[in-house]
Amino acid sequence: DTEVTQTPKHLVMGMTNKKSLKCEQHMGHRAMYWYKQKAKKPPELMFVYSYEKLSINESVPSRFSPECPNSSLLNLHLHALQPEDSALYLCASSQNRGIAKNIQYFGAGTRLSVL
Amino acid sequence: DAKTTQPTSMDCAEGRAANLPCNHSTISGNEYVYWYRQIHSQGPQYIIHGLKNNETNEMASLIITEDRKSSTLILPHATLRDTAVYYCIALPTGNQFYFGTGTSLTVIP
């Protein structure tokens, strides 16, 4: 099973709403990632979790709050977002060492619209 | 991490080989070359990686020049489903990678 599952597939939220994106994998990977992708642009790294601890935060605004409750789950909590935060949010996972660390498996993404 | 340069876009006729070049002239000895692709509205997909030897798997072949300054990803018989953005990345083992702008490949019927 090489699947990374993201829910929901689509999300529309107002600027005052609180919502969460969910990502799940059962490959035993101990590194998990959040990326943001705007239309016609490459994915941009947001956060990296390594062994359930946050290891990289690419200066992401605090209205995005990641959480890794266990080794299979990754959440992204959203609060007070702006319309410019509308994008495709991608989750990925990988093994946590060596060459395999750079072989990431991606989910299909959550397409977020902020009104 | 080595900077990579790829053409912005390429076309390929269906059934023909698609050869996607990547320049990484500043690559150092411990940096691997990785290729990913992203089909429209899907997450990126790992294709292949290599250090200095040519590599082949069920998806593609990777040819790395002897001086390692460039590489070519080969899709031997391109299909319409291979239409995607292809990303070439060069970095040492274990470093976090970042996507560049990639090559948009269009396979033409």
Interface residues (C-beta under 8 A of the other chain):
Chain A: V4 P42 P43 E44 L45 V48 I56 L88 L90 A92 R97 G98 I99 K101 N102 I103 Q104 Y105 F106 G107 A108 G109
Chain B: Y32 Y34 Q38 S41 Q42 G43 P44 Q45 Y46 H49 V85 Y87 I89 L91 T93 G94 N95 Q96 F97 Y98 F99 G100 T101 G102
